[in-house]
Amino acid sequence: MVALKYVVVGVVVVVVVVAALTLLLPTLHRVPVQYVGPPSGYEAFVPDGQTINYNGHTDPVGDLILSNGNTIQNVVWDGQYAGTIIQNHNQIVQLNNQFVGQTDPVNNQPYVPLQDFYVIKGQVPIEQVTINGQTYYVIEASSINPGNIAGFYTYQGWVPNFVVAINMPGTYAAVLPGNSPVFQWTNTTGTVAYQTMLYEHYYPYLNGRSVVILPNKTLISYGTTDNPSGSAISFASPSQPYNLSS
């Protein structure tokens, strides 16, 4: 009988300890994983500089821009590339702080704030969770083929337009030659073309002077990241040179 009493007491102690730990952890409620976006389209995660401790590690928080330009807020990127995204974003912010307000020496226009974003090809797996009363939408990045994830940066006001553009039939990407007259354009297109190239000199994991060409010949200047650099996303590694007659 004495042994039985000790067993019962031990069980009570374990239950009390588990209950105490449950109270210390954030309240977490999950909804089964859902998939957003068209199977062959592109969506983009846009980090906003905030992070959250999720599943015991630090993840970036931001928005998810869908293929039609609509936005889902309070999105968490969890899994592969989470740390890389945080590092890339911090570097872009640092370079913005250093250069925005100065003047582009080629077109004599002021530099503009750039924004990094991470394009996903195909449907995006998202799990809705509630942590301490706040709803988040968690991208399960580790279940995405690495070839379907690529990093980009451009003028912060163009990111939704960029996502819509690359989902348009007929849109393609090209690289500006070093002597391209686009660098001399006295508009944001010219400024961003030079600025993306400037940033790569200060952070070697960036690659500037790319452009997306829409069917109506509108240009969006942008750059790419070395990591992630999904091989299945053609816009991440353009090789065709652009000229004004393209």
C-alpha positions in Angstrom: 0.0 0.0 0.0 2.8 2.4 0.7 4.3 1.9 -2.8 0.9 2.6 -4.3 0.6 5.9 -2.3 4.0 7.0 -3.8 2.8 6.2 -7.3 -0.3 8.3 -6.9 1.6 11.2 -5.4 4.1 11.1 -8.3 1.2 11.2 -10.9 -0.3 14.3 -9.1 3.1 16.0 -9.1 3.5 15.4 -12.9 0.1 16.7 -13.6 0.7 19.8 -11.6 4.0 20.5 -13.4 2.5 20.0 -16.9 -0.3 22.3 -16.0 2.1 25.0 -14.8 4.2 24.7 -18.0 1.0 25.0 -20.1 0.2 28.3 -18.3 3.7 29.6 -19.0 3.6 28.9 -22.8 1.8 31.2 -25.3 -1.8 30.2 -25.9 -1.6 28.5 -29.4 -4.6 27.5 -31.5 -4.1 25.9 -34.9 -6.2 25.5 -38.0 -5.3 22.9 -40.6 -2.9 23.9 -43.4 -4.6 25.6 -46.4 -3.2 26.5 -49.8 -3.5 30.0 -51.3 -2.8 31.2 -54.8 -3.1 29.5 -58.2 -1.0 26.4 -58.9 1.1 28.1 -61.5 1.1 31.7 -60.2 3.5 33.7 -58.1 2.9 35.2 -54.6 5.4 37.2 -52.5 6.2 37.4 -48.8 7.2 41.0 -47.8 9.0 41.3 -44.4 8.1 44.3 -42.3 11.1 44.1 -39.9 9.1 42.5 -37.1 9.9 39.0 -35.8 8.1 36.5 -33.6 9.2 33.5 -31.6 7.4 30.6 -33.1 8.1 26.9 -32.5 11.1 27.9 -30.5 12.9 30.0 -33.1 12.8 33.5 -34.5 10.7 34.0 -37.7 10.1 37.1 -39.8 6.7 38.7 -39.9 5.2 40.6 -42.9 2.5 40.5 -45.6 1.7 38.0 -48.3 0.9 39.6 -51.7 -1.3 37.3 -53.8 -1.1 37.0 -57.6 -3.9 39.5 -58.0 -2.3 42.1 -55.8 -4.4 41.5 -52.8 -2.6 41.3 -49.4 -2.8 39.0 -46.4 -1.4 40.7 -43.3 0.2 39.2 -40.1 2.0 36.5 -42.0 4.9 34.6 -40.5 7.6 32.9 -42.6 8.5 29.7 -40.8 11.1 27.1 -41.8 13.8 27.2 -44.5 15.3 30.7 -45.3 13.7 32.4 -42.2 17.1 33.5 -40.9 18.3 34.5 -44.3 15.2 36.6 -44.9 15.8 38.4 -41.6 19.5 39.1 -42.5 18.7 40.3 -46.0 16.0 42.6 -44.8 18.2 44.1 -42.1 20.8 44.8 -44.7 18.4 46.5 -47.0 17.1 48.6 -44.2 20.6 49.6 -43.2 21.4 50.6 -46.8 18.2 52.6 -47.0 19.2 54.4 -43.9 22.6 55.1 -45.4 21.6 56.3 -48.9 17.9 57.4 -49.0 18.0 61.2 -49.1 21.3 61.3 -51.1 21.3 61.9 -54.9 21.8 59.4 -57.7 25.0 60.7 -59.5 23.8 59.5 -62.9 20.3 61.0 -63.1 20.6 63.5 -60.3 17.4 62.3 -58.6 17.1 61.3 -54.9 17.4 57.7 -53.9 14.2 56.0 -52.8 13.6 53.3 -50.1 14.0 49.8 -51.4 12.2 46.7 -50.1 13.1 43.0 -50.2 10.5 40.4 -50.9 10.4 36.7 -51.5 8.5 35.2 -54.4 6.9 31.7 -54.2 6.0 29.9 -57.4 2.8 27.8 -57.0 0.4 27.5 -54.1 1.5 28.7 -50.7 0.9 26.4 -47.7 -0.5 28.5 -44.8 -1.5 27.5 -41.3 -3.7 29.9 -39.4 -2.7 30.1 -35.7 -3.8 32.2 -32.8 -1.1 33.2 -30.3 -2.3 35.0 -27.2 -5.4 36.2 -29.0 -3.6 37.4 -32.1 -4.2 35.7 -35.4 -1.2 34.9 -37.7 -0.9 33.1 -41.0 2.2 30.9 -41.0 3.9 30.0 -44.3 5.1 26.4 -43.9 8.2 27.2 -46.0 10.0 23.9 -45.4 7.3 22.1 -47.4 8.0 24.3 -50.4 10.5 23.2 -53.1 13.6 25.5 -52.7 13.6 25.9 -56.4 10.2 27.7 -56.1 11.5 30.4 -53.7 13.5 33.4 -54.8 14.4 36.8 -53.3 14.0 40.2 -54.9 14.3 43.9 -54.1 12.9 47.0 -55.7 11.3 50.4 -54.8 9.0 49.7 -51.9 6.0 51.2 -53.6 6.3 48.9 -56.6 6.2 45.5 -54.8 2.5 44.8 -55.4 2.8 45.9 -59.0 5.8 43.7 -59.5 3.9 40.6 -58.2 0.9 41.4 -60.5 3.3 42.0 -63.4 5.1 38.7 -63.2 1.7 36.9 -63.2 0.8 38.6 -66.5 1.2 36.5 -69.7 3.9 38.1 -71.9 5.9 39.7 -69.0 9.6 38.8 -69.1 12.9 39.8 -67.4 16.2 41.2 -68.8 19.5 42.7 -67.6 20.5 46.3 -68.2 23.9 46.6 -69.9 26.3 48.8 -68.0 25.9 51.6 -70.5 22.1 51.4 -70.7 20.4 54.8 -71.2 17.8 53.6 -68.6 20.2 54.6 -65.8 19.9 58.2 -67.1 16.1 58.4 -67.0 15.1 61.1 -64.6 12.4 59.0 -63.0 12.1 56.3 -60.4 12.8 53.6 -63.0 16.2 55.1 -63.7 17.0 55.7 -60.0 16.1 52.2 -58.9 18.1 50.7 -61.8 21.2 52.4 -60.5 20.4 52.0 -56.8 20.0 48.2 -57.0 23.5 48.1 -58.5 24.8 50.4 -55.8 23.4 48.2 -53.0 25.1 45.1 -54.4 28.5 46.7 -53.8 27.7 47.1 -50.1 26.0 43.7 -49.6 27.5 41.0 -51.9 24.5 38.8 -51.7 22.5 41.2 -53.9 22.5 41.5 -57.7 21.2 44.7 -59.3 20.2 46.2 -62.7 17.4 43.8 -63.7 14.2 44.9 -65.3 10.8 43.3 -65.8 9.2 44.3 -69.1 5.4 44.2 -69.2 3.5 43.6 -72.4 2.8 47.3 -72.7 6.6 47.9 -72.5 6.5 49.4 -69.0 9.7 48.7 -67.1 10.1 47.8 -63.4 13.7 48.0 -62.2 14.7 45.4 -59.6 17.4 43.3 -58.1 17.7 39.7 -56.9 19.3 37.9 -53.9 21.8 35.1 -54.1 19.9 33.2 -51.4 17.1 32.2 -51.9 17.4 32.2 -55.7 14.9 29.6 -56.9 15.9 27.9 -60.2 12.3 27.5 -61.2 11.6 31.2 -61.2 13.0 32.8 -64.4 12.8 36.3 -63.1 15.4 35.4 -60.5 18.2 34.9 -63.0 17.6 36.9 -66.2 20.3 36.7 -68.8 18.8 38.5 -71.8 20.2 42.0 -72.2 17.7 44.8 -72.5 17.8 47.5 -75.1 15.2 50.2 -75.8 14.0 48.4 -79.0 13.3 45.1 -77.1 
